[in-house]
Amino acid sequence: MTFEELKEIIAEILGADEADITPEANLIEDLEADSLSIMELHMEIEEKTGIKIPDEAIVDLHTVQDVLDAIEANK
């Protein structure tokens, strides 16, 4: 999954402006995600990529780059 593809998913689920979605953006502090939207994001990424990200790894996903790294690590 590319950054652009992830950015579209994040914008859709969080209702965030795509201009605010950078690799350094914090999901909670910058993009105002809550626990439910983080879980929605997790499920959507798994559905679109077919990659399983372990549930216990979710707590370590703080930035958009963390999400990209988790996708890459679990290919």
N, C-alpha and C positions, 0 to 999 in steps of 0.2 A: 504494500500500500504506500502510495506517495504522500508527501506532505499535503499536496493540493486535495487529494481524495479525503484525507483525514480532516482537513479544514472544512470541507463541505459537510461532512457528517457532524462535526462539532457545531457548526453554525446552525444546522437543522435541529439538532437535539437541544442545544443550550440557548438557541435564539440569539447567539452572539454575532456581532458584526464581523465579517470576514477580515476586515482591516485590523481588528484587535487580536486575531488568532495568529500568533507567531510561535516558533519553536520554544521560545523562552516564556511564553504566557503560562501563568499558573492557573490550573483548571478552576480552583475554588476562589482564590483571591482576585484574579484578573477577569475570569470569564464567568464568575458567579455560579458555578456548578454546585449542586447539593448531592447528597448521597444517592438519591433516586436517579438523578440525571447521569451520575457517574456509572451507575449500573446499566442504565439505558445505553450509554455510550459503549460500554463493555460488550453488551449483547449485540449491538449493531455492528461493531467491528468484527466480532466473531462470525456473525452471519454473512457479512460482505466478503470477508477474507477466507473463511474456513479455518482460521487459525484459532486454536484454543489458548487463551491466556488464563493461567490459573487464578482462581478467585483470590487466593492469598497474595497474589502479586498486585492486586488492585490498590492496596493501601500504599504502595510505593510509587504510584503514578501521580506525580504532582504537576508536571508541566506537559505541554504538548509533545515535547521531545521525549519525555519519559514514555509516553504512549507509543510513539514511533519506535523507540528502542525495544519496548516489550513485544511489539508485533514482530520486529526483526529477530529477536531472541527466541521466539516461539514458533518460527517457521518450520 
